[in-house]
Amino acid sequence: MAEVRIKDIDEHEIDTILAEDIDFEGHLTFKKPLMIKGKFKGEIKSASSLYIGEKAFVEATTEAGVISSKGRHKGDIQGHSRVELFSTAQVDGDITTPDFIMESGCKFNGYCNMSGGPHPGPGKHAAAPAQPQSSPASGTTSVQNHQAVQQRPSQPAPGSSLPPSPPGQPTGQQGQAGQQGQPNQQRPQGQGGGQK
C-alpha cells in the first residue's frame, strides 16, 4: 500500500503568519491564508486556509475552508473543503469535513464526521451504536460496548426442522440469561430444578 503524502505549503505563499513567539488568545477571523506557528487559544473562523506549524499549539474551536496541521490542536475542527494531518500532527477533538487526509504517524483522538450532516457541537458526541454494524466498504463488523454472540435456541421452534443444541453447548438467544453474551444456565432435571 502506498504511503500518503500531503503537499507541503511554501510559507512565502501565506499572507499572515503568527510567529513562534506569539501567544494569542481570543476570536480569530481572517480572509486570506494564515499560519500559526506559536500558541493560540479561543475560536477560529474563516472561509480561507489555516496552516498549523509543527511547533504550534492551538486550543480552539476551529472552522476554516482548509485546515492543514503539523502541530498540536485541542478542540473540534470543521474543514469546509478538507482537513490534512501531517505525520507530526496531534488532534484531540472531533473533525467534520468532506475530505480527510492523514499521514502515517499522526495522532487523532476523536470522532470524524464526513457525511456532511450538522456537527453535534463541542463535546456532544453521537451515541455509540449498541449493536454490531457492518461496513459495506470493508466487509467488516464493528462492535462497541457489546459482545457479539450467535447462538441457537436450546429447543427448536414449533414446526422447525432444526435439531436442539447438543448438551454442553451455549443455548438460548443473546440476552435471555439476564446479561448479554452470557449463555443460559440450564437447571439439572430432577429434584427441585426439573421441568414438570
Buried (B, 14 or more C-beta within 10 A) or exposed (E): EEEEEBEEBEEEEBEEBBEEEEEEEEEBEBEEBBBBBBBBBBBBBBEBBBBBBEEBBBBBBBBBBBBBBBBBBBBBBBBBEBBBBBBBBBBBBBBBBEEBBBBEEBEBEBBBBEEEEEBBEEEEEEEEEEEEEEEEEEEEEEEEEBEEEEBBBBEEEEEEEEEEBEEEEBBBEBEBBEEBEBBBEEEEEEEEEEEE
